[in-house]
Amino acid sequence: MKSKSDFLAEEIAHIDIKQHNVVPLVEAMSIMAFSARELGRAAQIYDAMLRDRDCTIILCLAGSLFSAGLKNVVVDLVRHNMVDAIVSTGAIIVDQDFFEGLGFKHYRGEIAADDDQLRRLAIDRIYDTYIDEDQLRICDSTCAELADRLELRPYSSREFVREMGRHLQENAKNRDSVVLAAFEKNVPIFVPAFSDCSAGFGLIHHQWHHPDGHVSIDSAKDFLELTKIKIESKVSGLLMIGGGVPKNFAQDTVVAADYLGFDIGMHKYAVQLTVADVRDGALSSSTLKEANSWGKVDQGAEQMVFIEATIGFPLIAGYAWHKGAWKNRSAREFSRMLDARESEPVGRRSAAPSK
């Protein structure tokens, strides 16, 4: 019978977009048909976001992306000023990125594995990928310890993730971390469903042992902070990998700002990669043209690409990196703004709410 170490033997490798100039390939695909042409156009739209000096770029992440080998794609986007804010699921940011920052790994597995045997060995399976449950518990405990050290008050998820970045700055065993890179570049990371991940276990442990005073996560503050970024931005663009809560959370900032009385435009640019089926009416599959009816996404520079992220994301990100528009972009450092101006009014307020 295989041992735990036998299962956890082959590490997932993170692709390096800098090593593969995909520009000729993507440009050739852009004059083909079907998904190839859609992907080519999506890459061109992302490049246009980077060339637009007024554009704030919000990256939305959903799905098991970093465990699959896409972590360093986002690390490079953050380090090279190719993204100004991130909205993500908790699993990606905590269970996958922060987890690896602590020195742990994801491993290549098999979809036909004996899941009962994996459970008995404390190995969790993500399709064809393995993760050590015992190491995840260390990640849980680290989040609890972070909460124990913080001032006892409500935090936005951005504020808590920033403290995770501060922890990695001092203690990281793997510095190729989105949480760490975002901390160093002052790129805010929002996790709207923050308790739905390893941090959630840490926070309930913290609150269980501190019933009379504890750290909590203020989801409304999350929404307000991201809306402030939209208000401060002359133009905005969305690069959405997957769908779910991050997609809608970022899109809704347009409606939120309008409701608060700010005269701003819709997201000018929008790209989404998804494999969801549009016929079920679900959020993940709702088209960007549909979002226009809600007043969230403008028409003309939007593109849906129905493709799995491990294929599509490196091509789009690699295309944009090698085109080089990022070299002329400056860092927005929205985390500094949010920390310094938390209680101040921002942006351009209209006379009254429009609805």
C-alpha positions in Angstrom: 0.0 0.0 0.0 1.3 3.5 -0.9 2.4 5.7 1.9 1.6 9.4 2.3 5.0 10.4 1.0 4.4 8.2 -2.1 1.3 10.2 -2.9 3.0 13.6 -2.1 6.0 13.1 -4.3 5.6 15.2 -7.5 5.1 18.9 -6.9 2.8 21.1 -9.1 5.0 23.5 -11.1 4.0 27.1 -11.5 4.2 28.3 -15.1 6.5 31.3 -15.8 4.9 33.5 -18.4 8.2 35.5 -18.8 9.8 32.4 -20.3 7.4 31.9 -23.1 6.8 34.6 -25.7 3.3 33.7 -26.8 2.6 36.9 -28.8 3.0 35.4 -32.2 0.8 32.4 -31.2 -2.0 34.6 -29.8 -1.9 37.0 -32.7 -2.2 34.0 -35.1 -5.1 32.7 -33.1 -6.8 36.1 -33.2 -7.4 35.7 -37.0 -8.7 32.2 -36.7 -12.3 31.5 -35.5 -14.3 30.3 -32.5 -12.6 30.2 -29.2 -9.2 31.0 -30.7 -10.4 34.4 -32.1 -12.2 35.1 -28.8 -9.0 34.5 -26.8 -7.0 36.7 -29.2 -9.5 39.5 -28.8 -9.5 39.1 -25.0 -5.7 39.4 -24.9 -5.9 42.5 -27.0 -8.5 44.0 -24.6 -6.2 43.3 -21.6 -3.3 44.9 -23.5 -5.6 47.9 -24.2 -6.3 48.2 -20.4 -2.6 48.4 -19.8 -2.1 51.0 -22.4 -4.9 53.2 -21.1 -3.1 55.5 -18.6 -6.4 56.2 -16.8 -7.5 52.6 -16.4 -7.6 50.8 -13.0 -7.4 47.1 -13.6 -9.2 44.8 -11.2 -8.3 41.1 -11.3 -11.0 38.7 -10.2 -10.1 35.1 -9.3 -12.3 32.0 -8.7 -11.6 28.3 -8.9 -8.6 26.2 -7.9 -6.2 28.3 -9.8 -3.0 28.5 -7.8 -3.1 24.9 -6.8 -3.1 24.2 -10.5 0.1 26.1 -11.2 -1.1 29.6 -12.0 0.2 31.3 -8.9 3.3 32.9 -10.4 1.2 34.3 -13.3 -0.5 36.5 -10.8 2.7 37.2 -8.9 4.2 38.6 -12.1 1.1 40.7 -12.8 1.3 42.3 -9.3 5.1 42.8 -9.4 4.9 44.4 -12.9 2.0 46.8 -12.2 -0.3 44.9 -14.4 -3.1 44.8 -11.9 -4.2 47.4 -9.3 -6.6 45.4 -7.1 -7.6 41.8 -6.7 -10.9 40.2 -5.8 -10.7 36.5 -5.0 -12.1 33.5 -3.3 -10.6 32.7 0.0 -9.3 29.3 -1.1 -7.0 30.9 -3.7 -5.6 33.5 -1.4 -5.3 31.6 1.8 -5.5 27.8 1.2 -3.3 28.0 -1.9 -1.2 31.2 -1.9 -0.6 31.9 1.8 -0.3 28.2 2.3 2.6 28.0 -0.2 4.1 31.2 1.3 4.4 29.2 4.6 6.5 26.7 2.7 4.0 24.0 1.8 3.3 22.6 -1.7 0.6 21.2 -3.9 1.2 17.8 -5.6 0.3 16.1 -8.8 -2.3 13.4 -8.2 -4.8 11.2 -10.0 -8.5 11.6 -10.6 -8.9 7.8 -10.2 -7.3 7.7 -6.8 -8.8 5.8 -3.9 -10.4 8.8 -2.1 -11.1 6.7 1.0 -7.4 5.9 1.3 -6.5 9.6 0.7 -8.8 10.6 3.5 -7.2 8.1 5.9 -3.8 9.5 5.0 -5.1 13.1 5.5 -4.6 14.0 1.8 -7.2 16.3 0.2 -7.8 15.9 -3.5 -8.6 18.8 -5.9 -9.4 16.9 -9.1 -5.9 15.7 -10.1 -4.1 17.6 -7.4 -3.2 16.7 -3.8 -2.8 18.8 -0.7 -1.7 17.7 2.8 -4.5 18.3 5.2 -2.1 18.3 8.2 -0.3 21.2 6.6 -3.6 23.0 5.9 -4.3 22.8 9.7 -1.0 24.7 10.2 -2.3 27.3 7.8 -5.6 27.5 9.9 -3.6 27.9 13.1 -1.4 30.6 11.6 -4.5 32.6 10.7 -5.8 32.1 14.3 -2.5 33.3 15.7 -2.6 36.4 13.5 -6.1 37.2 14.7 -4.9 36.7 18.3 -2.2 39.4 17.8 -4.4 42.0 16.2 -6.4 44.8 17.8 -9.8 43.5 18.6 -12.1 45.2 16.1 -13.9 44.5 12.7 -11.5 44.4 9.7 -12.2 44.3 6.0 -10.8 41.2 4.4 -8.3 43.5 2.7 -7.0 44.6 6.0 -6.7 41.1 7.3 -5.0 39.8 4.1 -2.6 42.8 4.4 -1.6 41.4 7.9 -1.0 38.0 6.3 1.3 39.8 3.8 3.1 41.5 6.7 3.5 38.0 8.3 5.0 36.6 5.1 7.3 39.6 4.7 9.0 38.5 8.0 8.4 34.7 7.9 7.9 33.5 4.3 9.6 30.3 3.3 8.5 30.8 -0.3 8.6 34.5 -1.4 6.8 33.8 -4.7 3.4 34.7 -3.1 0.6 36.9 -4.3 -0.2 37.9 -0.8 3.4 39.0 -0.2 3.8 40.7 -3.6 0.6 42.6 -3.1 1.7 43.7 0.4 5.0 45.0 -1.0 3.3 46.7 -4.0 0.3 48.1 -2.0 -2.2 46.2 -4.2 -5.3 45.5 -2.2 -6.7 42.0 -2.1 -10.4 41.6 -1.3 -12.0 38.2 -0.3 -15.7 38.8 -0.1 -16.5 35.3 1.3 -13.5 35.4 3.6 -14.7 32.8 6.1 -15.1 30.2 3.4 -11.5 29.1 3.5 -8.6 28.2 5.9 -8.8 31.7 7.4 -12.4 30.9 8.4 -11.3 28.0 10.6 -8.6 30.3 12.1 -11.1 33.0 12.9 -13.7 30.7 14.5 -10.9 29.3 16.7 -10.0 32.9 17.6 -13.6 33.9 18.3 -14.3 30.7 20.3 -11.4 31.4 22.6 -12.1 35.2 22.8 -15.9 35.3 23.1 -16.0 38.7 24.8 -13.8 40.6 22.4 -12.4 39.4 19.1 -11.4 40.2 15.5 -14.2 39.9 12.9 -14.6 40.5 9.2 -16.8 43.4 8.0 -18.1 42.4 4.6 -19.8 45.8 4.1 -16.4 47.5 4.7 -15.0 45.3 1.9 -17.7 46.5 -0.5 -17.2 50.1 0.5 -13.4 50.0 0.1 -13.6 48.4 -3.4 -16.3 51.0 -4.3 -13.9 53.8 -3.2 -11.4 52.4 -5.7 -13.9 52.5 -8.5 -14.9 56.1 -7.5 -11.2 57.1 -7.6 -10.7 55.6 -11.0 -11.3 57.6 -14.2 -11.6 54.4 -16.1 -11.8 50.8 -15.0 -11.3 47.3 -16.5 -12.0 43.8 -15.2 -9.9 40.7 -15.9 -12.0 37.9 -14.6 -10.7 34.3 -14.3 -13.7 32.2 -13.4 -16.9 33.8 -12.1 -18.8 33.5 -8.8 -18.7 36.1 -6.0 -15.5 37.9 -7.1 -17.0 38.6 -10.6 -20.2 40.1 -9.2 -18.6 41.9 -6.3 -16.3 43.8 -8.7 -19.0 44.5 -11.2 -21.4 45.8 -8.5 -19.1 48.7 -7.5 -20.6 50.6 -10.4 -24.1 50.3 -9.0 -22.8 50.9 -5.5 -21.0 54.2 -6.5 -24.1 55.3 -8.4 -26.3 54.5 -5.3 -24.0 56.6 -3.2 -24.4 59.5 -5.6 -21.2 59.4 -7.5 -21.3 60.2 -11.2 -19.0 57.5 -12.7 -19.1 55.3 -15.7 -19.4 51.6 -16.1 -16.4 49.3 -16.3 -15.0 50.3 -19.7 -13.1 47.0 -20.3 -14.0 43.5 -19.3 -12.6 40.0 -20.0 -13.9 36.8 -18.5 -12.5 33.3 -18.9 -15.1 30.6 -17.8 -16.3 27.1 -18.6 -19.7 27.8 -17.1 -22.9 27.1 -19.2 -24.8 30.3 -20.0 -28.1 28.4 -20.2 -28.6 28.0 -16.5 -28.8 31.7 -15.7 -26.1 31.5 -13.1 -23.8 34.3 -12.1 -20.6 32.6 -13.2 -21.9 32.2 -16.8 -23.8 35.4 -17.2 -22.4 37.2 -20.2 -20.7 40.6 -20.1 -23.4 41.9 -22.5 -26.0 40.8 -19.9 -24.0 42.9 -17.4 -24.6 45.9 -19.6 -28.3 45.7 -18.9 -27.5 46.1 -15.2 -25.4 49.1 -15.9 -22.2 47.4 -14.8 -20.1 46.8 -18.0 -19.9 49.0 -21.0 -20.2 47.6 -24.5 -17.4 47.6 -27.1 -14.4 46.3 -25.2 -15.8 43.2 -23.5 -15.0 39.6 -24.3 -16.2 36.2 -22.9 -13.8 33.3 -23.6 -15.2 29.8 -22.8 -11.9 28.1 -21.9 -10.4 26.4 -18.9 -8.2 28.8 -17.0 -4.9 26.8 -17.0 -5.0 27.1 -20.8 -6.4 30.6 -21.3 -4.9 32.6 -18.5 -1.2 32.0 -19.3 -1.8 32.9 -22.9 -3.6 36.2 -22.2 -1.2 37.2 -19.3 1.8 36.1 -21.3 0.7 38.1 -24.4 0.2 41.2 -22.3 3.5 40.8 -20.5 5.6 40.3 -23.7 3.8 43.2 -25.4 5.3 45.4 -22.7 2.7 48.0 -22.1 3.2 47.5 -18.3 6.6 49.2 -18.6 4.9 52.5 -18.9 2.4 52.0 -16.1 2.8 53.4 -12.6 1.7 51.6 -9.4 -1.7 52.9 -8.1 -1.0 51.7 -4.5 -4.6 51.7 -3.5 -3.8 50.1 -0.2 -2.1 53.3 0.9 -5.1 55.3 -0.1 -7.5 53.0 1.8 -5.3 53.0 4.9 -4.8 56.7 4.9 -8.2 57.9 3.9 -10.5 55.3 5.4 -13.0 57.9 6.8 -12.6 60.6 4.2 -15.0 61.3 1.3 -13.4 60.5 -2.1 -14.0 61.1 -5.7 -16.4 63.2 -7.7 -19.9 63.4 -6.1 -22.9 64.4 -8.1 -25.7 66.5 -6.8 -27.8 63.6 -5.8 -28.1 59.8 -6.2 -29.5 59.0 -9.6 -31.7 56.3 -8.2 
